[in-house]
Amino acid sequence: MAQLVSTQSPLQSTRPLTVGVIPDATTLAAWTAMPDHERLRTCDLIELRLDTLKLPAAELRTALSGCQNSTPVLLTARHPAEGGQGSPVAAERMALVEPLLDLATLVDIELRSAVEMKALIDKAHAAGVKVMGSFHDFQATPPDDVLRGAIGFAQPAGLDAVKIATYLNSQADLVRLLQITLEPQRLRLSSMGMGPLGRISRLVLAKAGSLLNYGFIGESNAPGQWPAARLKEILAEL
């Protein structure tokens, strides 16, 4: 029987979880039209990319309630410097997230925005919602001290987990990311590679302890992603 993530925080999971990304209205409609058993088969969480969905909160709420969604929700309003299509102004991205906090299990903000978004972190925690800090580099995998510094910054910033996503230009980059993933961390870590080595990296890193592992529903929105349903299937076999 499939483990129900909704009964606990996903950050407490003892197995790697699959996140199905919902970046646009077409994918949202496809998700809400799925039978319950197919949604369960597809992923453990859904990520609502609020910066690319560009839908009113009321419309998103109605869509999810219409399909009796029981899959935990991760809310993201990404900074444009890290792959987002929304505003660079923190307050404007916060305004996308706050009206939907009651639907969320987890919120993702960039580590670079943690200070500016302290009010959102506090509101999420008051609502029982965990907050993950993310770091993206779409060109390279930075030196180890930069990656460790990003991870080390998260806890003092009041965050509950860390996501590291970097472009892998070589096998050596993957080895370095693997080594960092294997290191003991105070917070739960999700790590993933992008580019030609992205797909294999997501399997290796999930096996090494990466908690949240992202796949696409419909069409890929990041280099190196697996279809979410296939990724979940493979991770269950590893």
N, C-alpha and C positions, 0 to 999 in steps of 0.2 A: 504494500500500500504506500502511496506517495506521502512523504512527510508534509504536514501542513505548516508552512512558514507563518501563516497569519496568526497562529496561536502564540507566537513569541516574537521577540525582536529578531530580525534576520541576522543581526550582529551576534546572536547567540548560537547560530547554526554550527553544527559539527561537520557539515559537508559543504562543498562548494555549491553556490547557488547561481542560477542563470537569470539574468536580467533581460527582458525583452523591451527593446527601445521603441517608443511610439513618438515619432518626430513630426507627424503631420496628420491632417484630418482624414486622409484616405486610410492610413494605417489604423487610426483610432476607430473608424467605421468597421474595418475588417476585424479588429479585435472584439468590438462589442457584438458583432454578428456571429462570432464563434459560439458553438455549443459549450457548455460548462466544461465538459470532459476535455475538449480540445484546448481550452485556455489552460487547464491544469497541466496538460501535456506539453504546452509550449514553453512555459517559463515559471520561475518561482516568484518573481517580482516584475512589475512593469515600471518603466521609467517614462514619465510624461515630460517631454522636452518642451517646457512652456515657452521658451524663446523661439522655437520653430513652429510650434502648433499655432500660436497666435490666435487662440480662441478665448472668448470670455469665460471667466470662471464658472458662471452659471451654466454655460453650454457644456463644458467639460463635466461638471457635476451631473447634469441630466444624462449625458451619454453613459457615464459609468453606472449610474443608478438603474438605467434602463436594462443593462445586461446583468444586474445583480452581481457586480464584480466582487469577488472575494479574494482576488490576488492582491497582495500588498503593493502599495503605490510608493514609488520613489519620485519626488518632485525635483526638477532641475530647471534653472533659468540661467543658461551658460553665458559667461562673459565673452564678448566677441574676440578677445585676444586668445581665447582658449577654445575656439571652434564654435562659439555661439553666434546667433543671429539677432540677439536682442540688444538692449541698450547697455553701454558701458557704465551707466550710472547705477550704482548699487541700489539706491532707493527705488528705482524703477523696476529692477529685477526682483527686489524684495516684494514689491506690490503685486507681482505675478504669483508669488508663492503663498503669501499670507492668507488670502481668501480660501485656500484649499488645504490648509494645514490639518483640518479635521479629517481629511481623507487619507493623509499620508502616514506611512510607517517610517519613512526616511526622507531626508532632504539632502541634496548635494549642492554645496557651494564651492567656489574655488578657494584654495588656500590663500591666494592673493587678496581675496575679498573678506577674509575672516574678521578683520578689525572693523571694516566698514559695515559688515552685516552682523555685528554683535547683537543688535536688537532682534534680528531674525533668529539667531541661535538661541537666545533666551526665550523667545516666544515658542519656538519649537519644543524646547525642553520642558517648558511649562505645560505644554499640551501632550507631553509624553512621547514626542517624536525625536528620534536620533538625527544627528547631523554629521554628514561626512564631508571632509575637506578634500578637494581634488587638485591634481597637478597634471597638466598636459604639455607635451612638447611634440609638435607635429613634424619636426625636422630631424630630431636626433634624440639619443638617450644621453642626458647630461652626465657629468662625472658623478661618481658615487657619493662624494661629500655633498653635492647639491641635492641628490635624492634623499640621502639620510637627513639632511637639514630640513627638507620639506616634511618628512615624516615626523621628525622631532618637534617641529613647530606646532603640529596639530593639537596635541594634548594641552599645552599651555594656552592655546587659543580657545579652548572649551569645546573642541570637536570630539566626536566619538569614534571615528574611523577615518581611514585615509585611502584615497584612490590615486594610483600613479599610472599614467598612460603615456608611453613614449614611442617614438618612431625607431624601429630597429634597422640600423644600417648594416649590421653585420651579425654573425653568430656570436661574436664576443659581446655585443650589446645584450643579446638574450642571456648569455651566461651571467653577466653582471646583474641584470634584473632578477634572474633566478636566485642568485646569491643573496641579494637584498631581501627577496621574498622569504627566503629560508631563515633569515635572522630573527631572533626573538624580538617581538614588538610589544609595546604597551597597549597599542590600539589594534583593532582588526584592520588588515590591509587587503586591498584589492589592487592587483597589478596586472598590466596587460601591455602587449606590444602592438604596434601598428606597422603597416607595410607588408612586403612579401613574406616576412617571417611572422606576421601577426597571427595567423590561424594556429600554427603550431605552438606559438608562445602561449596562447590562451589555454591550451590543453596542459602544457607543461607547468605553467604557473598556477593553474587551478589545482593540479595535483600537489604542488609545492606549498599550497596554503592560501592562494588568492581566494578571497571570500566571494566577491561579486564578479561575475564573468558575463560580459555583455554580448548579446546577439541581436540580430535584426528580425523584425516582423515585417514581412513585405519586401522592402528593398533596403540594402545596406546603407548606413549613413556614416560609416567610418571605415577606413582601410584596414583590412585584416579581420573583419568580423565573420562569425559563423551565423547561419540561420539559427534563431534562438531554440527552436524545437530540436534541431539536430545537435546543437551544443549541449542541451540538457540531456539528451539521450546518450551522448558519448560520455559526459561527465559521470553519469550513473553507472557506466561500465568500467570506468578507470579504477 
